[in-house]
Amino acid sequence: MTSPRLLSLLTATLLVALATPALAGSYEKTPTGVLVRPDTGSVKELRLNAITESIIQVTGVDDPARPQMESLMAVAKPSGRFTLKAGADSVTLNAGKASATVSLKDGGVQFFDAKGAAVLRSNKVAIQPVTVEGQAFVAPSIQFNRGTTEAFYGLGQHQDAQMNMNGEDVELRQHNMDIAIPFVVSDRNYGVLWDNNAVTRFGNPIRFGLASRDLKLTALDGSAGLTARYYVDDQLVLTRVEPDIRYQFLSDLRKHWPTDPRLTREATRGKKLRVVWEGAMASDKAGLHKMRLFGSDYFTLTVAGKTVFDKRQWRVRWNGWYNNFEQAFTPGKPVPLQLEWLPDGGLISLHHSDPEPAADKHSLRFASEAGTGLNYYFISSDSMQGVIRGYHQVTGVPPMMPKWAYGFWQSRQRYKTQAELLGVLDTYRKNRWPLDNIVQDWLYWPEDQWGSHAFDAARFPNPKGMVDEVHHQHARLMISIWGKFYANTDHYKELDAKGYMWRRNVELGMKDWVGPGYLNSHYSPYNQEARDIYYRQMKQRLVDLGIDAWWMDNTEPDVRSNSSPEEMAALTSPTQMGPGALVQNAYSTMSTKAMYDGLVRDQPNTRQFILSRSGFAGVQRHAAAVWSGDVGGTWDNFYKQISAGVQTGFSGVPNWTHDIGGYTQEGRFQDDSVQGLQENRVEAGKRTAEDLKEWRELNQRWWQFGTFSPLMRSHGEGVKREIHEISPEGSPMRANLLWFLELRYRLMPYIYTAAADSHYEGAPLMRGLALDFPSDAPARTIADQYLFGKSILVAPVTSYGATTRRVYFPGASTWYDFWTGEAVKGGSTRDVAAPLDRLPLFVKAGAIVPMGPVMQYVDEVPDAPLTINVYTGADGRYSLYEDDGVSNGYLAGQFSRIPFAYDEKRGTLTIGARQGSYPGMVATRRFNVRFLKAGDKTVDFDAPGVAVTYAGEQVVVRAPAPRDRGVDGVVKLGG
């Protein structure tokens, strides 16, 4: 018999059970996918949309009533083609070659590739409320594949020599030298695009903090902090204990720099300053800790008695950057620390991050500071290059750049007059040095008229005549344009009247560094009217002159250099889309859109070229190339450009460049002719013979790297960078610079075909080894080698005085030394010869590399004969791309492809029937076919081969056997 009390309890339990829904959320089919309402978690509604058969978009909200921002990076729309399959507590969306299963309980998503293999699974998703400028928003974050061993690439361009990003922490915040693109590619042949425009962290979602946040710092006297000693001309003037090394921003200097009158800027001008911090660090958390030293000027860091960084990490004072390192800590064991800094107006600070569990450290994570919801794309393919192509499907395909963009660019900070610019161009032409582009950098306007887009008539008396003369000399002109305006200009006032200027910098009375200093700020490009005004102002003064290319500088934007993140957020707000923090990273995509859309309207059949200092997801669709910013001219910075360029290619931006030689140089590399650029440089003008030797060697090695970069561009401040300025007449250096410059033009058929592949196939020009050798374990992490195009292995020399370098040969292929013809088996590592005039280059067996003669500009001789280099030892295929190089006719199919197929067993090269045509096409081509084997030198450019006259029909060329060779080494064709 049941007691009344027990009956009451059973009844209450039954009523509760009936009132509580089962833990299985709901879903409903939508026209584009599925809407899921999970039972638990901060995501109340999760939508999956089928974009293509291989791409699935996921969005989520904490509040269905919250308005969602439009995407600034994505242009793709859902296809509406998918199927749904319900499970017991899940639902699966199948797009065709990618699918996703969503848990109805917690909203977790698992993604599958075309073969049905699970490749990505969400572990943690959060949408946390945040307040931005008094308004309610959210901070979305996600973690995938906890504990994974896969490799990740991309995330934009960074200056830390990182290759495999698994286990790395990267803050995606635009900077002069750092480009934030929230897209990663996995070696499991998928990618994730994180659609958020705010500052975002990949890896650890907790931002690095000053060392004292997590560590116990102890000064030499045992008190909390570090002992700091300040010296002037090696005389100790102040000793004190400081809580941290904390001079990262200009505001920090104002707050924390000693008030001692002997240490003021005026008192130390022209003198040698030195600051030394000493003490110990300790942590109660055992393990390997990540640390970063932010610095500019010279510094030397010693930890636990070992030198971590020395003066090779120099950066110019106004453009410091982070230097990563790791340090092991054992609880109860302090680690000695000493940092010596030679401040010359620069900045420095020490940062730390506590260790994480290994499974969290090795996962795919994104966390953004602000947004309106969760939004990301899963992109699947059968190759990593296919994933990049899928990224282009979402964010926009990079258009073909004009062919001349792949020629040589000569620039300087800056040509002060029209005569200077034309004089340099004239020198190149008279010496028959190849050149396609010359660049006019900033301050061509009257000093107090930044943003007027008007030439200073005293220095540039005839801008239209200047442009016409550049064109008469068969060159192109690129000009520097900015989003920056002086408050006294009519253009500032017009934009300001519409609310499209960020006024805060002006309201605070902040002046820049030009002359006496001028009030200035930047425009906000976050709606169509603002962009239209910006372009119209540019058109009236510059576009109508016939200028060919647009250098959109400072597109981070750097409204005020060396401001803290909080200060910068205030300076770039409000925008037409809300607080600046919501769209902080997207400035370059929006501002290049202003210029690109206007140019396309006015010049619909002309290919455009934009060079942007910053980049973001989608920037490539605006015919925008990017460059690595104002990097310093040091061997360390040179080394870091290699991985920076490779990761930019992985991030979907194929056209990348850098300042050959570095933008800024140390005082010891300057002489008395360099004035007014780096005040207070106590070493300037004291260049020794050894300094000069090193400076020239650095530039020569960097030039060699530039030859094998997507865009070859010489630029910098201080020491002039023209061939005749930087290398003595008759010197081996000049001969080598010219040899590599001519090699760039010999390779133009190969380079331009690689450029076409970036448009049609999503193929980066500068290819990380993992892209082509994903199963080769060593190739996954090598940060100082790459493929240029799909066939040439490049190993830049980045150490002073080096005459050899260690090279890894990826895969199982045979590689041929470009210089000697020596054959090297893949999978091996060896030291190779690298004398100063030689860049280690190798071409893989089976490659087919077309080369042409040296030209003064890319289209000087359209029907020039081509040498077809066939590297024997393996079968190979190639497709030579040609079009008119300047128009948009390619979009209508006006281009040609000539297919080549090498059969190793038969020893034949089949030149297939030409596919396609275009106006002005060279109908009949002359080919010199070289079959290279071990011992044959690629650099024997004039070596005889098999002469072929090709009129568009299939031709079979047989490799000549030794007995067939005549005096000229040519045999009759087989058909």
Buried (B, 14 or more C-beta within 10 A) or exposed (E): EEEEEEEEEEEEEEEEEEEEEEEBBEBEEBEBBBBBBBBEBBBBBBBBBBBBBBBBBBBBBBBEEBEEBEBBBBBBEBBEEBEBEEEEBBBBBBBBBBBBBBBBBBBBBBBBBBEEEEBBBBBBBBBEEBEBBEEEBBBBBBBBBBEBEBBBBBBBBBBBBBBBBBBBBBBBBBBBBBBBBBBBBBBBBBBBBBBBBBBBBBBBBEBBBBBBEBBEBBBEEEEEBBBBBBBBEEEEBBEEBBBBBBBBBBEBBEEEBBEEEEBEEEEBEEBBBBBBBBBBBBBEEEBEBBBBBBBBBBBBBBBBEEEBBBBEBBBBBBBBBBBBEEBEBEEEEBBBBBBBBBBBBBBBBBBBBBBBEEEBBBBBBBBBBBBBBBBBBBBBBEEBBBBBBBBBBBBBBBBBBBBBBBBBBBBBBBBBBBBBBBEBBEBBBEEEBBBBBBBBBBBBBBEEBBBBBBBBEEBBEEBEBBBBBBEEBBBBBBBBBBBBBBBBBEBBEBBBEBBBBBBBBBEBEBBBEBEEEBBBBBBBBBBEEBBBBBBBBBBEBBBEBEBBBBBBBBBBBBBBBBBEBEBBBBBBBBBBBBBBBBBBBBBBBBBBBBBBBBBBEEEEEBBBBBBBBBBBBBBBBBBBBBBBBBBBBBBBBBBBBBBBBBBBBBBBBBBBBBBBBBBBBBBBBBBEEBEEBBEBBBBBBEBEEEBBEBBBBBBBBBBBBBBBBBBBBBBBBBBBBBBBEBBEEEEEBBEBBBBBBBBBBBBBBBBBBBBBBBBBBBBBBBBBBBBBBBEBEBBBEBBBBBBBBBBBBBBBBBBEEBEBBEBBBBBEBBBBBBBBBBBBEBBEEEEBEBEBBBBBBBBBBBBBBBBBBBBBBBBBEEEBBBBBBBBBBBEBEBBBBBBBBBBBBBEEEBBBBBBBBBEBEEBBBBBBEBEBBBEEBEEEBBBBBBBBBBEBBBBEBEBBBBBBEBEBEEBBBBBBEEEEEEEEBBBEBEE
